[in-house]
Amino acid sequence: MRARLLARGEAAGARAVAAAVARIGDAAREGAAGLRGVGVESDESSVTISGRGLWRRRIEDARVRWLGAER
C-alpha cells in the first residue's frame, strides 16, 4: 500500500513539473519571439534559452532582462 501511495505521489509530482516546464517554455518562446538570434528549447524537465551574446544583451537590452527573472 505504501509503495502504491509513493508511486501516485511521484506521478503527480512528475505531472506538475511537466506542466510548469511547459508553461515556462511557452512564456520564454513568446518573450523571445521578438528577439533575433535567441532560441528556446524545452524538454520534460528543463528549459534552455540560448543565443550569441545573450548575457551582454541582457545587460544592454530591456527586452532581454526578463530572462532569469523570478516571477
DSSP file (Angstrom, degrees, kcal/mol; ACC not computed):
  #  RESIDUE AA STRUCTURE BP1 BP2  ACC     N-H-->O    O-->H-N    N-H-->O    O-->H-N    TCO  KAPPA ALPHA  PHI   PSI    X-CA   Y-CA   Z-CA
    1    1 A M     >        0   0    0      0, 0.0     4,-2.1     0, 0.0     5,-0.2   0.000 360.0 360.0 360.0 -42.6    0.0    0.0    0.0
    2    2 A R  H  >  +     0   0    0      1,-0.2     4,-2.6     2,-0.2     5,-0.2   0.889 360.0  53.4 -63.7 -38.9    2.8    2.4    0.9
    3    3 A A  H  > S+     0   0    0      2,-0.2     4,-2.4     1,-0.2    -1,-0.2   0.897 108.9  48.9 -63.1 -41.3    4.5    1.7   -2.5
    4    4 A R  H  > S+     0   0    0      2,-0.2     4,-2.5     1,-0.2    -1,-0.2   0.911 111.0  50.2 -65.5 -40.9    1.4    2.5   -4.4
    5    5 A L  H  X S+     0   0    0     -4,-2.1     4,-2.3     2,-0.2    -2,-0.2   0.919 111.6  47.8 -62.9 -44.0    0.9    5.7   -2.5
    6    6 A L  H  X S+     0   0    0     -4,-2.6     4,-2.6     2,-0.2    -1,-0.2   0.902 111.1  51.4 -63.0 -41.0    4.6    6.7   -3.2
    7    7 A A  H  X S+     0   0    0     -4,-2.4     4,-2.3     2,-0.2    -2,-0.2   0.905 110.1  49.0 -62.7 -41.9    4.1    5.9   -6.9
    8    8 A R  H  X S+     0   0    0     -4,-2.5     4,-2.4     2,-0.2    -1,-0.2   0.909 111.9  49.3 -64.1 -41.6    1.0    8.0   -7.1
    9    9 A G  H  X S+     0   0    0     -4,-2.3     4,-2.4     2,-0.2    -2,-0.2   0.906 111.6  48.2 -63.8 -43.0    2.8   10.9   -5.4
   10   10 A E  H  X S+     0   0    0     -4,-2.6     4,-2.4     2,-0.2    -1,-0.2   0.890 111.9  50.0 -65.3 -39.2    5.8   10.6   -7.7
   11   11 A A  H  X S+     0   0    0     -4,-2.3     4,-2.2     2,-0.2    -2,-0.2   0.911 111.1  48.5 -65.5 -42.2    3.5   10.5  -10.7
   12   12 A A  H  X S+     0   0    0     -4,-2.4     4,-2.1     1,-0.2    -2,-0.2   0.907 112.2  49.5 -64.8 -41.0    1.6   13.6   -9.6
   13   13 A G  H  X S+     0   0    0     -4,-2.4     4,-2.4     2,-0.2    -2,-0.2   0.906 109.5  51.1 -63.3 -42.2    4.8   15.4   -9.0
   14   14 A A  H  X S+     0   0    0     -4,-2.4     4,-2.4     1,-0.2    -1,-0.2   0.889 110.1  49.8 -63.2 -39.8    6.1   14.5  -12.4
   15   15 A R  H  X S+     0   0    0     -4,-2.2     4,-2.3     2,-0.2    -1,-0.2   0.903 110.8  49.9 -65.3 -40.2    2.9   15.8  -14.0
   16   16 A A  H  X S+     0   0    0     -4,-2.1     4,-2.3     2,-0.2    -2,-0.2   0.907 111.4  48.3 -65.1 -41.6    3.2   19.0  -12.1
   17   17 A V  H  X S+     0   0    0     -4,-2.4     4,-2.8     2,-0.2     5,-0.2   0.932 111.5  49.9 -63.8 -45.6    6.8   19.5  -13.1
   18   18 A A  H  X S+     0   0    0     -4,-2.4     4,-2.1     1,-0.2    -2,-0.2   0.898 111.8  48.4 -60.9 -41.0    6.0   18.8  -16.8
   19   19 A A  H  X S+     0   0    0     -4,-2.3     4,-2.2     2,-0.2    -1,-0.2   0.908 112.8  47.7 -66.6 -41.5    3.1   21.3  -16.7
   20   20 A A  H  X S+     0   0    0     -4,-2.3     4,-2.5     2,-0.2    -2,-0.2   0.912 112.0  49.2 -66.3 -42.5    5.3   24.0  -15.1
   21   21 A V  H  X S+     0   0    0     -4,-2.8     4,-2.8    23,-0.2    -1,-0.2   0.895 110.3  51.7 -63.8 -39.5    8.1   23.4  -17.6
   22   22 A A  H  X S+     0   0    0     -4,-2.1     4,-2.5    -5,-0.2    -2,-0.2   0.919 110.9  47.7 -63.2 -43.2    5.6   23.7  -20.4
   23   23 A R  H  X S+     0   0    0     -4,-2.2     4,-2.3     2,-0.2    -2,-0.2   0.923 114.3  46.0 -63.3 -44.2    4.2   27.0  -19.1
   24   24 A I  H  X S+     0   0    0     -4,-2.5     4,-2.5     2,-0.2    -2,-0.2   0.909 112.6  50.7 -65.8 -42.1    7.7   28.4  -18.6
   25   25 A G  H  X S+     0   0    0     -4,-2.8     4,-2.5     2,-0.2    -2,-0.2   0.909 110.7  48.6 -61.7 -43.3    8.8   27.2  -22.1
   26   26 A D  H  X S+     0   0    0     -4,-2.5     4,-2.5     2,-0.2    -2,-0.2   0.917 112.4  48.4 -63.1 -43.4    5.8   28.8  -23.7
   27   27 A A  H  X S+     0   0    0     -4,-2.3     4,-2.5     2,-0.2    -2,-0.2   0.897 112.2  49.4 -64.2 -39.9    6.4   32.1  -21.9
   28   28 A A  H  X S+     0   0    0     -4,-2.5     4,-2.4     2,-0.2    -2,-0.2   0.911 111.4  48.7 -66.4 -42.1   10.1   32.0  -22.9
   29   29 A R  H  X S+     0   0    0     -4,-2.5     4,-0.9     2,-0.2    -2,-0.2   0.915 112.2  49.0 -62.9 -42.6    9.2   31.3  -26.5
   30   30 A E  H  < S+     0   0    0     -4,-2.5     3,-0.5     1,-0.2     4,-0.4   0.923 114.6  44.7 -62.8 -44.5    6.6   34.1  -26.5
   31   31 A G  H  < S+     0   0    0     -4,-2.5     3,-0.5     1,-0.2    -2,-0.2   0.840 115.2  47.5 -69.1 -33.6    9.1   36.6  -25.0
   32   32 A A  H >< S+     0   0    0     -4,-2.4     3,-1.7     1,-0.2     6,-0.3   0.553  86.4  90.7 -85.1  -7.8   12.0   35.5  -27.3
   33   33 A A  T 3< S+     0   0    0     -4,-0.9    -1,-0.2    -3,-0.5    -2,-0.1   0.849  90.8  43.8 -58.9 -35.6    9.8   35.7  -30.4
   34   34 A G  T 3  S+     0   0    0     -3,-0.5     2,-0.6    -4,-0.4    -1,-0.3   0.403  97.0  90.2 -90.1   3.4   10.8   39.4  -31.0
   35   35 A L  S X  S-     0   0    0     -3,-1.7     3,-1.3     3,-0.1     2,-0.2  -0.889  74.3-134.0-107.3 117.7   14.5   38.8  -30.2
   36   36 A R  T 3  S+     0   0    0     -2,-0.6     3,-0.1     1,-0.2    -2,-0.1  -0.451  86.4  13.3 -69.0 135.5   16.7   38.0  -33.2
   37   37 A G  T 3  S+     0   0    0      1,-0.2     2,-0.5    -2,-0.2    15,-0.5   0.561  92.5 124.0  80.4   9.5   19.1   35.1  -32.5
   38   38 A V    <   -     0   0    0     -3,-1.3     2,-0.4    -6,-0.3    13,-0.2  -0.903  39.5-168.9-106.6 127.2   17.5   33.8  -29.3
   39   39 A G  E     -A   50   0A   0     11,-3.4    11,-2.9    -2,-0.5     2,-0.4  -0.877   8.2-159.2-115.9 148.0   16.5   30.2  -29.2
   40   40 A V  E     +A   49   0A   0     -2,-0.4     2,-0.4     9,-0.2     9,-0.2  -0.991  11.7 177.2-127.7 126.6   14.4   28.4  -26.7
   41   41 A E  E     +A   48   0A   0      7,-2.8     7,-3.6    -2,-0.4     2,-0.3  -0.975   4.0 179.6-125.4 141.6   14.4   24.6  -26.2
   42   42 A S  E     +A   47   0A   0     -2,-0.4     5,-0.2     5,-0.2     2,-0.2  -0.993   7.5 174.6-141.3 151.1   12.5   22.6  -23.7
   43   43 A D        -     0   0    0      3,-2.3   -18,-0.1    -2,-0.3     3,-0.1  -0.531  58.8 -62.4-130.9-158.0   12.1   19.0  -22.7
   44   44 A E  S    S+     0   0    0      1,-0.2   -23,-0.2    -2,-0.2   -22,-0.1   0.773 129.7  16.9 -65.6 -26.7   10.3   17.3  -19.9
   45   45 A S  S    S+     0   0    0      1,-0.1     2,-0.3   -24,-0.1    -1,-0.2   0.409 119.1  40.8-131.5   3.3   12.3   18.8  -17.1
   46   46 A S        -     0   0    0     -3,-0.1    -3,-2.3     2,-0.0     2,-0.4  -0.993  50.8-147.8-153.0 158.9   14.2   21.9  -18.3
   47   47 A V  E     -A   42   0A   0     -2,-0.3     2,-0.5    -5,-0.2    -5,-0.2  -0.999  17.3-163.9-126.4 129.3   14.0   25.0  -20.5
   48   48 A T  E     -A   41   0A   0     -7,-3.6    -7,-2.8    -2,-0.4     2,-0.5  -0.966   3.4-167.9-118.5 125.6   17.2   26.3  -22.2
   49   49 A I  E     +A   40   0A   0     -2,-0.5     2,-0.3    -9,-0.2    -9,-0.2  -0.955  19.9 171.6-111.2 125.3   17.4   29.8  -23.6
   50   50 A S  E     +A   39   0A   0    -11,-2.9   -11,-3.4    -2,-0.5     2,-0.2  -0.915  11.7 138.0-136.2 159.3   20.4   30.4  -25.8
   51   51 A G    >   -     0   0    0     -2,-0.3     3,-1.5   -13,-0.2     2,-0.3  -0.784  54.3 -83.7 169.6 149.7   21.8   32.9  -28.2
   52   52 A R  T 3  S+     0   0    0    -15,-0.5    -2,-0.0     1,-0.3     0, 0.0  -0.487 113.6   1.8 -69.4 129.7   25.1   34.5  -29.1
   53   53 A G  T 3> S+     0   0    0     -2,-0.3     4,-2.6     3,-0.1    -1,-0.3   0.731  85.6 145.9  69.1  23.0   26.0   37.4  -26.7
   54   54 A L  H <>  +     0   0    0     -3,-1.5     4,-2.0     1,-0.2     5,-0.1   0.882  66.6  51.0 -62.9 -40.5   22.9   36.8  -24.7
   55   55 A W  H  > S+     0   0    0     -4,-0.2     4,-1.3     2,-0.2    -1,-0.2   0.926 112.6  45.8 -65.1 -43.9   24.4   37.8  -21.4
   56   56 A R  H  > S+     0   0    0      1,-0.2     4,-1.9     2,-0.2     3,-0.4   0.912 112.8  51.0 -63.9 -41.8   25.7   41.1  -22.7
   57   57 A R  H  X S+     0   0    0     -4,-2.6     4,-3.4     1,-0.2     7,-0.3   0.835 102.2  61.6 -64.3 -32.0   22.4   41.7  -24.4
   58   58 A R  H  < S+     0   0    0     -4,-2.0    -1,-0.2     1,-0.2    -2,-0.2   0.878 108.5  42.9 -61.8 -36.7   20.6   41.0  -21.1
   59   59 A I  H  < S+     0   0    0     -4,-1.3    -2,-0.2    -3,-0.4    -1,-0.2   0.889 124.2  34.7 -74.3 -40.0   22.5   44.0  -19.6
   60   60 A E  H  < S+     0   0    0     -4,-1.9     2,-0.6     1,-0.1    -2,-0.2   0.793 110.2  61.0 -88.3 -31.3   22.0   46.3  -22.6
   61   61 A D    >X  -     0   0    0     -4,-3.4     3,-1.6    -5,-0.2     4,-0.6  -0.880  60.8-156.5-111.4 118.8   18.6   45.4  -23.9
   62   62 A A  G >4 S+     0   0    0     -2,-0.6     3,-0.6     1,-0.3     4,-0.3   0.783  93.1  64.8 -62.1 -27.5   15.5   45.8  -21.7
   63   63 A R  G 34 S+     0   0    0      1,-0.2    -1,-0.3     2,-0.1     3,-0.3   0.731 104.4  46.3 -68.2 -19.8   13.6   43.2  -23.8
   64   64 A V  G X4 S+     0   0    0     -3,-1.6     3,-1.9    -7,-0.3    -1,-0.2   0.567  86.9  88.6 -97.4 -11.5   16.0   40.6  -22.6
   65   65 A R  T << S+     0   0    0     -3,-0.6    -1,-0.2    -4,-0.6    -2,-0.1   0.719  73.1  71.2 -64.1 -21.4   16.1   41.4  -18.9
   66   66 A W  T >  S+     0   0    0     -4,-0.3     3,-1.9    -3,-0.3    -1,-0.3   0.711  73.7 106.6 -67.4 -18.0   13.1   39.1  -18.1
   67   67 A L  T <  S+     0   0    0     -3,-1.9     3,-0.1     1,-0.3    -3,-0.0  -0.450  93.0   6.0 -64.9 125.8   15.5   36.2  -18.7
   68   68 A G  T 3  S+     0   0    0      1,-0.3    -1,-0.3    -2,-0.2     2,-0.2   0.430  96.5 136.6  82.2  -0.7   16.3   34.6  -15.4
   69   69 A A    <   -     0   0    0     -3,-1.9     2,-0.3    -4,-0.1    -1,-0.3  -0.572  55.3-122.9 -79.4 141.4   13.9   36.8  -13.5
   70   70 A E              0   0    0     -2,-0.2    -1,-0.1     1,-0.1    -3,-0.0  -0.638 360.0 360.0 -82.2 140.2   11.7   35.2  -10.9
   71   71 A R              0   0    0     -2,-0.3    -1,-0.1     0, 0.0    -2,-0.0   0.366 360.0 360.0-115.9 360.0    8.0   35.6  -11.3
